[in-house]
Amino acid sequence: ELLAILESSVETKRMGAVYVAKSTPCAFLESSKRPIWGIIIFNNVYLKFDQQGFQEMLYVGLHELTHVLGFSASMYDTYPKGSPLVSAPDGTYYLNSPKIQT
């Protein structure tokens, strides 16, 4: 489960802000270091209330959600090390993990 909190703000370039949206994970499971909640902040300066604006913000929101999920350079150290992919004799690959049960 993951909780994503959405927020909006008004920050202009004069105020030093040049982002459309920003996000970060905020809390992690102790056992797996996976994010359990995070925040996404949309800059209202860039919101457009038309079909194209909605589509753009949808894409921006999905992009930011990936950061909340932990796909970010600041999270690289928490990623599992090594490769769970194993090559089969026929040249195909499969996952080898103690958490995958057959």
QUIZILIN-V176645 format. One line per field, one symbol per residue. ss: DSSP state (@ for helix, = for strand, . for the rest). A space follows every 50 residues. Layout:
ss = ???
This chain:
ss = ..=======...@@@.....========......=========@@@.... @@@@@@@@@@@@@@@@@@....@@@@@@......===.....===..... ..
